Amino acid sequence: MRRIITLLAASSLAATGLLAQTPASVQQAVASITPQDIEHRIGIIADDSMRGRDTPSPELDETAQYIAGQFQRFGLKPGGDDGTFLQHYGIGMMVVDPATSGVTVNGTKAWTAGEQVILGGRGAASGSASGTPYLISGGTGDSTALASIPKGSIILIAGLGRNARSMFRTLMELEPSALVMVSQMDPQAWSRMAANSTTPRPQLLGQGEEGGGRLTAQVQASAVADLLRQHGFDPALVEPDPNRPLTVVKLDGIDLGMTVGYKMAERLSAPNVVGILEGSDPTLKNEYLVYSAHMDHIGVGRIVNGDSINNGADDDASGTIGVVELAEAFSRLDPRPKRSIIFLTVSGEEHGLWGSEHFAANPPVPIGQIVADLNADMIGRNWKDTIVVIGKEHSDLGVTLNRVNAEHPELDMTAIDDIWPEENFYSRSDHYNFARRGVPVLFFFNGTHPDYHRPSDEVSKIDAEKESRIVKLMLYLGIDIANAPQRPKWNPESYEKIVS
């Protein structure tokens, strides 16, 4: 009987590619992933002393140094700058320059920056736009009315109704030259926001000194109402009314011009951490599997229940430490997997996927040699026996994951498809910067919760035992991918939509 069981076990291992490593070393690697290690390591980077790991910050740098030290201890090869584990990218502390910024109506200066209008914002671009604007207001209805707006228009948004998120996605498909949000803030709140707008904000450098994004602004509703009144339009269009049908009004006779320029108050940088485990196959070691997670969070904010530090234990210390655990586990395999593996923790995700954008544009190996990215962002909360894996339908990685998942019932962990397609999570974490460059991806994600982006996202709420089983599943999946004869393949329709 024991011989039969042994043969069956060997057959199962052969099916998953695990015989590329000795069964004993695989068991040792799996056993190294423990709830105790996960909880301890999350406790280090999500401690109050890390002050929420904002990008940039000394505490983020300290987190990066900690992870680099772990990678070095595991015997990984540095994949960062100048033979180190750290890869840095440029950040400019930018502020809107009033000398080069403003709004005109029919060629005449109109709203004053910092008074009726606030130009720019986090992730916003510099540049100019002009033309006949379209005003959107109302509270009911679907996106049909938006079809009348030509691509590249200036759009004023006074209301998007109850389906605001889906409406906004539809607007983004119109590639507006400028987005102007009509604000209903009371004068005191508006004054506070206007004063805050003069504080330098971080912007990713490397896409022009001003960073990426699009032209954006916020304008007081009273100023827009005056503009409408002066040109024969109903000023009530800017008043909130949840019962009014969604309406699009082309503001004929108004030529709105908007120019946003920035000046740099200070040049800084932020880190990614890159460790490489070289593969064992003479040929396949030149192909790479990436495990990724973002180590930053949103820093210190307003006080909520006596606490202002957004620790980000789940978002995304959980995914970051998942990558660290995987690096340790893979380092115990003998022999190593056939393909090489990159263990990557990035920063700037909360500001707009900055670190992964820089890495994907400046990888330590040609991007065409990266066969897949497995991204972990929030894997320490919610259901005990389930993890959502987004992107399964876009490549044969989904089939591979389903097979590997079925081969390991002892994990008591089911990887299910995206259950929130309307939220468009596929484009909202770091895997997306790999996907749009042609790398097949999977995104491991437990969903949000009431503590999302709040000081209450604490280490004490992490389910480290559950996370350990998710990380073990990611280990088995990575071993399979790293040893497979063929690299993962896109589904043609998804490649056409996401990459082409």
N, C-alpha and C positions, 0 to 999 in steps of 0.2 A: 504493500500500500504506500509506504514512504517513497519508493522509487517512482510510482505512478504520480504521486503529488509533485515530486521533484520535476518530472518530465513535463507535467502540465504547467508548472511555474515557469520552467525554461521556455516553453512554447509561448506563454503570455509575454515574457520579457522580450523574446525575439520579435513578436508582433509589434512591440512599442519601440524597438530599437535600443532597449536598455542593455542588451548584451554587448554593446560597444564598450560598456563599462562593466566591471565585475559586479555581480549582485551584491556582494558584501559592501562595496564602496557606495553603491546606490543606497543601500539601507543606512549606511553611515551618514550620507548626505541628507537623507530624509530625516533621520533622527536628530540632526543638528538644528532643525527648525523647531523651536520650542516656544510655547506661550510665555515662559519665563524670560527668554531672551528678547522676544518681541516687546513685552511690556517694559522691560528694563530699558531697551534702546529707545522706544518711543518716549519714555519718561525723561531721557536725556535731552532730546531735541525739542520736546514740547513742554519743557519746564518753563516756569515763569521767568527764569533768568534769561531765556532766549527771546523774550519780549515779542513773540509772534512772528519772528523770522521774516520781517518785511524785506522787500527788494528796493534799494540796497540797504544794508544795515550791518553793523559790526556783529550782531548776533547771527545773521545769515552766514557771514564769513566764518564764524566759529562753528556753525553747523557743518559747513563744507569741509572745514579742517578735520572735524571729528570723523566724517564719512571717509575722507581721504586716508586718515589713519587706519580705519578699519580695512579699507581696500589694500593698503600696504601690508597689513598684518596677514591678510589672506593670500598674499603672494601674487596679486594682480599686477599687470604691467600698466604703468601710467599712460593715459591717453589724452592728457591735457596739454597745456602750453609748456614748451621748453623742458620737456621731460618730467613734468609734474602731473599730478592727478587733477589739477584745477585748470579749467578752461574759462577765461574771462571774456566778457563782452562789454561794450561801452554803453554807458547811460549818461544822458545829459539832464541836469536839473534845469528844466525849461520854464519860462514864464512868457505869457503873451506880451508882445512889444506894442505898446499903444501908438508908437510913432509909425508903425507899419501895418496897423490893424484898424478896421472900422467897417461900418455899414453905410451904404448909400441907397437912396431911393430916387430913381430917375436922375442919377448923376449928382445929387446933392447929399451932403453928409446928413445922416438921419440919427439913428440911435447911438448914444455914447457908450463906449465900452466901460464897464464897471458901474454904469447907471442903469439905463434901460435894457442893456444887453450884456451878457457875459460870453465872451468868445473863447473857443477852444475847450480844453478839458483833458482828462486822462485819455491817452491814446489818440488824441485828435491830431490832424495833419495841419500843415501850413499851406498857404496858397490862396487862390482867388476863385470866385464863382460869381456869375451874374446871369440874369435872365428873368423871365416871368415866373413868379413862384406859384406853387399850388398849396392851398390850405386844406388840411384834413381836420374834420371835427365830427362830433356825434358819438353815440354810444351803442347803437344796435346795428346788426347787419353783418354781412360777410365781406370778403375782400374784393368782391366784384367791382365796386366803385373805384378801386385803386387802379384798375386796368386803363383808365383814361389818362394816367400820368405818364408822360414820355420818360424814357430812360435819360439819366443825366440831369434831371430837373433839380431846382431848389425846392425843398419841401418844408412847409411849416406844419407842425403837428400840434393841434389843440385838443385832440382826443382820438383814441383808437378803439374805444369801446371795451367790451368785456373780453374780447379775444386779442388783447393787446400784443401778446408775445407772437402769435401766429401772424398777426397783421404786420408787426415790425419785420419779421422774416420776409414777408412778401415785399415790403418796401425796400429791403436790402437788395433784393433781386433786381430792382429798378436802377441800382447803382447811382443814387442821387449825388449830385455835385456838392450839395450841402444839406444838412439836417438842422432845422431850427425848432427847438422845443418851446412851446408857449407855456410859460410858468404861471401858475395860480398862487404862488407863494404870497404870504402877507408881507408888508414892507419890512418888518423886523427880520424875518427869515431871509428875505432877499438881500438885505444889507449885509447880513453875516456871510452869505454865500459869495457876494460880490467882493467882500474884504478877503475871503479865503482864496479867491481866484487869483490874487496877486502873489500867492505863495508858490515858489518854484515846485514843479511836479516832475517826477522822473519820466523820461522818454527813452525808448530804445534807440540807440544810434546805429548807423550802418545802412539806413535806408534814407539817407539825407539827414542832416543835423537835427531836423525837427522831429524825426520819428515817423511812424506810419500812421494809418488810420484815415479818417475823412474829415472834411470841414464840418465843425459842429458849433452850435451856439444855443444859448437859452435867452429868451426875451420875455419881458414882463407882458402879461396879457393886456394891461391897460395901454401899452405902447402899440400893440398890434391892433387893438380896438380903435385907437385914434387913426391909425393908418387906413384901416378899412373904411371908417367913416369919411375920411378925406377923399377917398376915391370911389365913393358910392356903393360900398358893400355893407352888408348888415354886420354891425359890430358884435351882435349877439352870437355870431359864429364862434367866438373865442370863449364863450361862457360854457362851463361844464353842464351837460344835460344828458344823463344816461338814457333818456327815452327818445332822443333825437336820432333819426337814422344816420348812419355813417355817410358823410357828405364830402365830396371833393370839389373845391371851387378854384378855378383858374383865375388868378387875380390879374386880369387884363388891365393894361394901363399902368401897371406897376413894374418897373425894372429894378429888381432888388440886387444890389451888389454887396458881396461880403469878402473881405480880405483878412486873413489871419496870419500873422507873423510871430515868430518866437525869437527870444534871445536866450542864450545859455548863461545861467548863473554859476554853474559849476559842472565840471566833467568828472564822472565817477565810473565805477565798473561793478559788475556782479559776477559770481562764480557759477559754473557747472562743475560737477565732479564726474570724472570719466576713468573707469578701470576696465582693463581688458584681460580676459582669460584666453590665451592662445589655444586654438584647436589642435587636435592630434593628427589629423589627416593631412598629408603633404599638399593636397589640392584644395580640399574643402576648408582648410583653415584660413583661406583667403576670402571666405564668406563669413558674414557676421550676423548673429542674432542680438538684438538690443532689448534689454529690460530697462524700463524708464519709470520715473516718478518725479514729482516736483517737491523740493524740500522747503520752499518758501511758503509763507502764509501772509496775512494781512496786517500784521503788526499790532500796535496799540490803538484803540479807538475810544469811543465814548464809554462811560461807566454804565454797566448793566448789572444790577444786583450786587453792587460793590466791587465789581471786577472790570478792568478795562483791557486786560491782555488777552488777545485772541490766540490761544495756544495752538490751535490747528492740530489737535491730536489725531483726529480722523482725516482731516483735510490739510496736509497730506503726509503727516508724520507716519501714518499707517502704511501708505504706499512706499514712502522712502525707506522705511525700515524693512519692508518686504523685499526691496531690491538689495539691501545690505544682507539680509538673511539668505537670499538666493546666491549672492556672491560667495558667502561662506560655504554654502552647501555645494556649489559647483566646484569650489576649490578642493573639496574632499574626494572628488571622483578620480578613479584610477582605472584605465587611462582617462584623459580628458575627452570631452565630446569632440567629434570630428570637426565641426565648425567652431570658429571662435565666437566668444560672447562678450558684448560690451555692457557693462553695468553703468547706468547713467542716472544721476540725480541732477535735476535742473532747477533753476530759480526763475523768478519773473513770470511764473504761470498766472498768478493772480492779477498781473498787470496786462496780460495779453499774450501769453505763451512765448515770452521773450527768450528764455534760455533754450528751449527746444527749437525755436526759430533760428537762433544763432548756431546751435549744434548741427541742425539739419543742413544749414547753408555752409558750414565749416566743419564737417566731420573729420575724424582722424584717419578715416579710410574713405575711398570713393563711395558715394551714396549708392551707386549701383551694386556694390558688394554687400550691402545690408539687405538681408533676405526677409526680415520681419522685425516689428517692434511690438513688444508686449508691455502695455502701460498699466500701471496700478495707481489709481487716484481714488482714495476713500475706500478702504477694504476692511475697516475694523468695527463696523456697526451693523445694525439692522438684523435681518433674518439670520437665524443660527445655521441653516443648512442650504443657503442659496446665495449665489453671487451672479449679478448681471454682467454679461460680457457683450459689449457693444461692438458691432462691426463683423459679427460672425457671417453675415450674409454676403459680404463683399469679397471674400476670397476663400480658398479651400482651407484656410486656417480654422474656419468654423467647423468643417467636417473633422479635421484633425482633433480639435478640442473636444468635440462630442465623443469621438472614439476614446481618447485618453481618459476623459471623465468617466465613461462607462467602464473602463478597465480598472478603475480604482474606487469601487463602492465603499472600501474601508474608510475613505475620507469623509463620507456622509456629506458631500458638498455637490450641489447641482448647479452647473453653469447654464443660465437661461439667457434667452435673447433679450434684446432691448425692449423694455416694457413702457418706455416714455419717449416714443419717437417724436412726439410733438415738442419736446424740450430741446431737440437737436444736440444732445450731449456729444454726438460723434465729432462735432467741430469745436468742442469746448475744453479739450484737454490736450496734453502734449503729443499724443500719438498722431494728432491731425497734421502736424508739420511734417511727419514722416509720410503719412498717407498721400498728401498732395504732391509729394515728390516721387511717388511710385512705389513706396514700401508698403507691403501688406501689414495690417495692424489688427490687434485686438485690445480692447479697453476694459479692464476689470474694475468694477464700480458697484458699490453697495447702495447707491442712491443717497439723496440728502436726508436731513432730519431736522428737528427743531433747533438743534445746536449749530447748524451750518452757519459759518461766518459769524459766530458769536463767541464771547469769552467762555461760554459753557461747553465748548468742544474740548473737554478735558481728558487727560489720560485715564482717569478713574472710570470713564464710560466706554473705554475700548474693550472689546471682546477679543482678547489676545488668543484664546483657544480657537475661536472661529477663524481668526486671521491666519493662524498657523496652518490650518487645513487648506485655506485658499492658496497660501504660498507654496505648500507642498504640491497642489494641483498645478500651479505655474511651473514648478520645478520639473514635474513629469512631462508637462507639455514642452518645455524648453529642451529637455533631453531628446524628445522625439524629433523636434524640428532640427536640432543641431546635428542629429545623426541620419536624417532622412536622405535618401539618394538624390531627391529633387528638391529644389527650393520651393516655397509656397507660391501659389499662382493666384492672381486676381481673377474675379469674374469679369468678363469683358464689359458688361453693361456698367458695372461699378467703376471700372477703370476709366471708361469714357466720361462718366459723370464727375468723378472726384479728381482725376489726374489730368486728363487730356484738356 
